[in-house]
Amino acid sequence: MRPAQQTNAAVRERYGRLARIYDWANLERLLYSRARARAIDLLELRPGAKVLDVACGTGVNFAPIEKRIGPSGCLVGVDLTPQMLGRARARATRHDWHNVRLYQSDASQLSTQRLEALGALGPGEQFDAALCTLGLSVIPDWERAWRATLSVVRMGGRVAVMDAGHPDTPGASGKVVAARPFARVLSSVFAATSSRRPWELVARDADSPVLERFTWGYVVAAAGQVRSSTPARGAALVATATEQISELIGLLST
Amino acid sequence: MLPCPGRGKLGDGTVGATAAHTAGNYDRIAAFLTATVDGHRGHPSGGHDREHRIENVELDDLVERLSAARDALALLAELIDEQLDLVPAASEMKFCDGRRTLEQILSSLLKHQRHQVDAVKAAVG
């Protein structure tokens, strides 16, 4: 199997089958719980915050987020797979989290307009923070999903990623080398692509990025602040237009 | 008023008419950009209107229009890659043929505008 060529339909089918066993089959406590907790810490959530959980799955992130944002906050979860959302919805009901809203959506298609249409955002509203845990290694159009996530968080808001992949220096530790076949099996079962390294997107696109490794270097929590500076491509066009217009004004003023 | 070489077909062919035409183009680009990003249908027409005639051109108004267009075009800086990669539906807007992306259209429009600014520069300089 080559996960890099996954389609949304294939991912939905795979996770539809995994939903019932996901919470124990992914070995959360052994592999991810510390990194997950750290990623959520790095969001620096405050009571009342509006948070987006991209590829929220069964809602494993909900409890620590709810603890921080409280009933005055709002937690929006999106996921591609109805069965995973069903588990998440049951979790929210079980804990009486009335501020959790769940939507089935392809993460790469997120936008403020779409979220407004779904009722997840009010007009002109954006999220204070967003996170994606064990999602970007699975989502077929993962880089687009990342850009889409950034686009719905306010400037100065926080974004965090927790995901798994091979460490930078796999030969540096016997433990790391020993874990490689195990990591390969897990990646295959969960349709993840371990070569993606989504935390590098955080380092590239967010201000003040923080990156921490867990679980023998295979799991990374990364977070940063959504930039208030301009994206490069749009900024280049603005610079061109501004230069032209300023030049024309200067010529007319002589 | 100075004639603007190579721009004889723009109104009365003067620097004022060329500058007014160029300012109008920036207005249209800004309106097109806003309409495209907001998802509105009915892009502003790419047609040329009466600003080409010298008697309609007031320098202060022209500078004011240009400044307003410059401010409006600052919206570009907020566009993410996904928006720049959108392919707007074909319309009367120049270069908007249903195949080019928003970024390609805007780049072409600004390149076209560069020629107009250069023409004014050549005439004034």
Interface residues (C-beta under 8 A of the other chain):
Chain A: S111 Q113 R144 R147 A148 L150 S151 T230 P231 R233 G234 A235 L237 V238 T240 A241 T242 Q244 I245 S246 E247 L248 I249 L251 L252 S253 T254
Chain B: A19 T22 A23 Y26 I29 G39 L59 L62 V63 L66 S67 A69 R70 L73 A74 L76 A77 E78 L79 I80 D81 E82 L84 E103 L106 S107 L110 Q113 R114 V117 V120 K121 V124
